[in-house]
Amino acid sequence: MMKVAIVTGGGQGIGEGIVKQLVEDGFAVAVADINVETAKKVAEEVGNGSKGYAVNVASHEEVHQLVEDVVADFGHIDVMVNNAGICRIEPFLEQTDKALDDLLNINVKGAFYGTYEAAHQFIKQGTKGKIINASSIAGHEGFTPLAAYSATKFAVRGMTQTAAKELAQYGITVNAYCPGVVLTPMWDEIDRRLAEINHVPVGDSLKATLEGIALGRGETPADVANLVSFLASEKSDYITGQAILVDGGMHYV
């Protein structure tokens, strides 16, 4: 039977890298994204029966419908990767309600809804399943000026731990991956905003951050995808409730 994974935010960046790796691992991937055109494009490029879906992970109803649609198309699911997320760069004393709400709705609620719906589907199927959530190095340590973003990624860690404890009785594992500086358009935007806030040239903030990475380079989506590949495989069957750093040596726990 073909293994089936759902990857939210799979139409670009880290999500796209995860989709490509899971297809290499033999999965058919439901590529879900708020931009359905990019989702369909990635699904077509990777093949192996993969398919694109539209979803706004901030909506519980849409996440529920996504899981139902994927099961209708593929018959079952094996892995849920709650990858969709956003970043807003605002100093704490300038934090806006709109940015805070956006971060909570997508980063926290999106991961919560995805975990909830996948867990119900795994139980309905009577199968062991794997749920993999997107946290961050900023979910292990607060970084400025990322108070709201860090809060959401700490929240994902807490939810991951609790869900892992409650779902273990069903053979469902719940883990999270915690990237560092992944060189995607999101980090380009972070660098641009840091330049504005700190009054430095664009590129200086990224350069200084990269210099603090022990392995001496920025991260690629493939670096993150390699960890997700492991967490999605039977090799991780005895691991649950963990939020694993994949950051090249920035934060040590």
VEXDREN-2710 file (C-alpha; in Angstrom, 1 decimal):
% VEXDREN-2710
k/r/px/py/pz
1/MET/0.0/0.0/0.0
2/MET/1.3/3.5/-0.9
3/LYS/2.3/5.6/2.0
4/VAL/0.5/9.0/2.1
5/ALA/1.7/12.2/3.8
6/ILE/0.0/15.6/4.1
7/VAL/2.4/18.6/4.1
8/THR/0.9/22.0/4.9
9/GLY/2.7/25.0/3.5
10/GLY/4.1/22.6/0.9
11/GLY/4.0/25.0/-2.0
12/GLN/7.3/26.7/-1.3
13/GLY/10.4/27.0/1.0
14/ILE/10.9/24.4/3.7
15/GLY/7.6/22.8/2.9
16/GLU/8.5/22.2/-0.7
17/GLY/11.8/20.7/0.4
18/ILE/9.9/18.3/2.7
19/VAL/7.6/17.3/-0.1
20/LYS/10.4/16.4/-2.4
21/GLN/12.2/14.3/0.3
22/LEU/9.0/12.4/1.2
23/VAL/8.4/11.6/-2.4
24/GLU/11.9/10.3/-2.6
25/ASP/11.1/8.2/0.4
26/GLY/8.2/6.6/-1.5
27/PHE/5.3/8.7/-0.2
28/ALA/2.5/10.1/-2.3
29/VAL/2.2/13.6/-0.8
30/ALA/-0.9/15.8/-0.4
31/VAL/0.7/19.2/-1.0
32/ALA/-1.5/21.7/0.9
33/ASP/-1.0/25.4/0.7
34/ILE/-3.0/28.6/1.0
35/ASN/-1.8/29.2/-2.6
36/VAL/-3.3/26.3/-4.4
37/GLU/-1.5/27.0/-7.6
38/THR/1.9/26.6/-6.1
39/ALA/0.6/23.5/-4.3
40/LYS/-0.5/21.9/-7.6
41/LYS/2.7/22.9/-9.3
42/VAL/4.9/21.2/-6.7
43/ALA/2.7/18.2/-6.7
44/GLU/2.9/17.9/-10.4
45/GLU/6.7/18.3/-10.3
46/VAL/7.3/15.7/-7.7
47/GLY/4.9/13.1/-9.1
48/ASN/4.3/9.7/-7.5
49/GLY/0.6/10.3/-7.4
50/SER/1.0/13.5/-5.3
51/LYS/-1.8/16.1/-5.5
52/GLY/-2.2/19.7/-4.6
53/TYR/-4.9/21.1/-2.2
54/ALA/-6.0/24.5/-1.0
55/VAL/-6.0/25.1/2.8
56/ASN/-6.0/28.0/5.2
57/VAL/-4.6/26.3/8.3
58/ALA/-6.0/29.0/10.5
59/SER/-9.5/27.6/9.8
60/HIS/-10.4/24.4/11.6
61/GLU/-13.1/23.7/9.1
62/GLU/-10.6/23.9/6.2
63/VAL/-8.1/21.6/7.9
64/HIS/-10.9/19.1/8.7
65/GLN/-12.0/19.2/5.0
66/LEU/-8.4/18.8/3.9
67/VAL/-8.0/15.5/5.8
68/GLU/-11.4/14.3/4.5
69/ASP/-10.5/15.2/0.9
70/VAL/-7.1/13.5/1.1
71/VAL/-8.6/10.3/2.6
72/ALA/-11.3/10.4/-0.1
73/ASP/-8.5/10.6/-2.8
74/PHE/-6.0/8.2/-1.3
75/GLY/-7.9/6.0/1.1
76/HIS/-5.8/6.8/4.2
77/ILE/-3.0/8.9/5.6
78/ASP/0.2/7.8/7.4
79/VAL/2.0/11.1/8.2
80/MET/0.8/14.6/8.9
81/VAL/3.4/17.4/8.6
82/ASN/2.1/20.6/10.1
83/ASN/4.7/22.8/8.3
84/ALA/2.7/26.0/7.4
85/GLY/3.9/29.0/9.3
86/ILE/4.7/32.7/9.1
87/CYS/7.1/35.1/10.7
88/ARG/6.4/38.8/11.7
89/ILE/9.3/40.9/12.8
90/GLU/8.2/43.5/15.3
91/PRO/10.0/44.9/18.4
92/PHE/8.1/44.0/21.6
93/LEU/7.1/47.6/22.3
94/GLU/5.8/48.0/18.8
95/GLN/3.9/44.7/18.6
96/THR/0.6/45.1/16.7
97/ASP/-2.5/43.1/17.5
98/LYS/-2.8/42.2/13.8
99/ALA/0.6/40.6/13.6
100/LEU/0.1/38.7/16.9
101/ASP/-3.3/37.4/15.8
102/ASP/-1.8/36.3/12.4
103/LEU/1.0/34.4/14.1
104/LEU/-1.2/32.7/16.6
105/ASN/-3.8/31.8/14.0
106/ILE/-1.4/30.2/11.6
107/ASN/1.6/28.9/13.7
108/VAL/-0.3/27.7/16.7
109/LYS/-3.9/27.0/15.6
110/GLY/-2.7/25.6/12.3
111/ALA/-0.4/23.0/14.1
112/PHE/-3.1/22.3/16.7
113/TYR/-5.9/21.7/14.1
114/GLY/-3.6/19.6/12.0
115/THR/-2.6/17.5/14.9
116/TYR/-6.2/17.1/16.1
117/GLU/-7.6/16.1/12.7
118/ALA/-4.8/13.7/11.9
119/ALA/-5.1/12.1/15.3
120/HIS/-8.8/11.5/14.8
121/GLN/-8.2/10.0/11.3
122/PHE/-5.4/7.7/12.6
123/ILE/-7.7/6.4/15.3
124/LYS/-10.6/6.0/12.8
125/GLN/-8.3/4.0/10.6
126/GLY/-7.0/1.9/13.5
127/THR/-3.4/2.6/12.4
128/LYS/-0.3/4.0/14.0
129/GLY/0.4/7.4/12.6
130/LYS/3.1/10.1/12.7
131/ILE/2.5/13.8/13.4
132/ILE/5.3/16.2/12.8
133/ASN/5.1/19.9/13.7
134/ALA/7.1/22.9/12.8
135/SER/8.7/24.6/15.8
136/SER/11.9/26.6/15.5
137/ILE/15.2/27.4/17.2
138/ALA/13.1/30.3/18.5
139/GLY/10.9/27.8/20.2
140/HIS/13.9/26.8/22.4
141/GLU/15.2/30.3/23.0
142/GLY/13.6/33.8/22.7
143/PHE/15.2/35.9/19.9
144/THR/14.8/39.6/19.4
145/PRO/12.8/41.1/17.8
146/LEU/10.7/38.0/17.6
147/ALA/8.7/37.9/20.8
148/ALA/5.4/37.0/19.2
149/TYR/7.0/34.5/16.8
150/SER/9.0/32.9/19.6
151/ALA/5.8/32.6/21.7
152/THR/4.1/30.7/18.9
153/LYS/7.0/28.3/18.5
154/PHE/7.3/27.6/22.2
155/ALA/3.5/27.0/22.1
156/VAL/4.0/24.4/19.4
157/ARG/6.6/22.6/21.5
158/GLY/4.2/22.5/24.5
159/MET/1.3/21.2/22.4
160/THR/3.6/18.6/20.8
161/GLN/4.7/17.3/24.2
162/THR/1.1/17.1/25.5
163/ALA/-0.4/15.5/22.4
164/ALA/2.4/12.9/22.4
165/LYS/1.5/11.9/25.9
166/GLU/-2.2/11.6/25.2
167/LEU/-1.9/9.9/21.8
168/ALA/0.8/7.4/22.7
169/GLN/-1.9/4.9/23.8
170/TYR/-3.0/4.8/20.1
171/GLY/0.5/4.3/18.8
172/ILE/0.6/7.8/17.4
173/THR/3.9/9.7/17.7
174/VAL/4.0/13.5/17.8
175/ASN/7.3/15.3/17.3
176/ALA/8.6/18.6/16.1
177/TYR/11.5/19.9/14.1
178/CYS/13.3/23.1/15.0
179/PRO/15.2/24.8/12.2
180/GLY/17.6/27.6/12.5
181/VAL/18.5/30.0/9.7
182/VAL/17.0/28.5/6.6
183/LEU/17.9/30.4/3.4
184/THR/14.4/30.9/2.0
185/PRO/12.4/34.0/1.0
186/MET/11.2/34.2/4.7
187/TRP/14.7/34.8/5.9
188/ASP/15.2/37.4/3.2
189/GLU/12.2/39.3/4.7
190/ILE/13.6/38.8/8.2
191/ASP/16.9/40.3/7.1
192/ARG/15.2/43.2/5.4
193/ARG/13.1/44.0/8.6
194/LEU/16.2/43.7/10.8
195/ALA/18.0/46.2/8.6
196/GLU/15.1/48.6/9.1
197/ILE/14.9/48.2/12.8
198/ASN/18.6/48.2/13.5
199/HIS/19.5/50.8/10.9
200/VAL/22.1/48.6/9.2
201/PRO/22.5/47.7/5.5
202/VAL/20.5/44.8/4.1
203/GLY/22.5/41.6/4.4
204/ASP/24.5/42.6/7.5
205/SER/22.1/40.9/9.9
206/LEU/22.1/37.7/8.0
207/LYS/25.8/37.8/7.6
208/ALA/26.3/38.2/11.4
209/THR/23.8/35.4/12.1
210/LEU/25.5/33.0/9.8
211/GLU/28.9/33.7/11.4
212/GLY/27.5/32.3/14.6
213/ILE/26.6/28.9/13.1
214/ALA/29.1/26.3/14.2
215/LEU/29.0/24.4/10.9
216/GLY/29.7/27.6/9.0
217/ARG/26.8/27.8/6.6
218/GLY/23.2/28.6/6.3
219/GLU/20.6/25.9/6.3
220/THR/18.8/24.6/3.3
221/PRO/15.2/23.2/3.1
222/ALA/16.8/19.8/2.4
223/ASP/18.6/20.0/5.8
224/VAL/15.2/20.3/7.5
225/ALA/13.6/17.7/5.2
226/ASN/16.2/15.1/6.1
227/LEU/15.1/15.3/9.7
228/VAL/11.4/15.1/8.7
229/SER/12.3/12.1/6.6
230/PHE/13.6/10.3/9.7
231/LEU/10.6/11.3/11.8
232/ALA/8.3/10.1/9.1
233/SER/10.0/6.7/9.0
234/GLU/9.8/3.6/11.1
235/LYS/13.3/4.4/12.3
236/SER/11.7/7.0/14.6
237/ASP/9.0/4.7/16.1
238/TYR/10.4/4.9/19.6
239/ILE/10.7/8.7/19.6
240/THR/7.8/10.9/20.6
241/GLY/7.2/14.3/22.3
242/GLN/10.5/15.7/21.1
243/ALA/11.3/19.0/19.5
244/ILE/14.6/18.4/17.7
245/LEU/17.0/21.1/16.7
246/VAL/18.3/21.1/13.2
247/ASP/20.3/24.4/13.1
248/GLY/23.9/23.6/12.3
249/GLY/25.1/24.4/15.8
250/MET/23.4/27.5/17.1
251/HIS/21.6/26.4/20.2
252/TYR/22.5/23.5/22.4
253/VAL/20.2/21.6/24.7
END
